Amino acid sequence: MPMEERTVFHKIRDGELPAEIVQSDEDVMVFKDIHPKAPTHLLFIPKHFVASIADVTPETAHLPGLLILKAQQFAKEQGISGYKLTFHVGEGGGQEVPYLHLHFMSEEQIA
């Protein structure tokens, strides 16, 4: 991907921009949304780039499920019993950054 096409999430993932990273492993990075819409508002991104749900292929079809499983695991670890998971698809669907990401929102606050 040419340099000019790199998104803010690429730069966060690659350590080029600061973010409040909550978790990170070889597959997924989790960080706080800079414009939270709930007491806990996190973004789960895969380390492997896909622009959007609309761009998922048979080879990358596991990524949305991986993000959901990581969010589920995170909620259990944090003792969060209620939360909302959202994928935005395309500009018309509210997707502001063209990089697949899952919004995790809860009224319960994490430490």
Buried (B, 14 or more C-beta within 10 A) or exposed (E): EEEEEBBBBBEBBEEEEEBEEBBEEEEBBBBBBEEEEBEBBBBBBBEBBBBBBEEBEEEBEBBBEBBBEBBEEBBEEBEBEEBEBEBBEEEEEEBEBBBBBBBBBBEBEBE
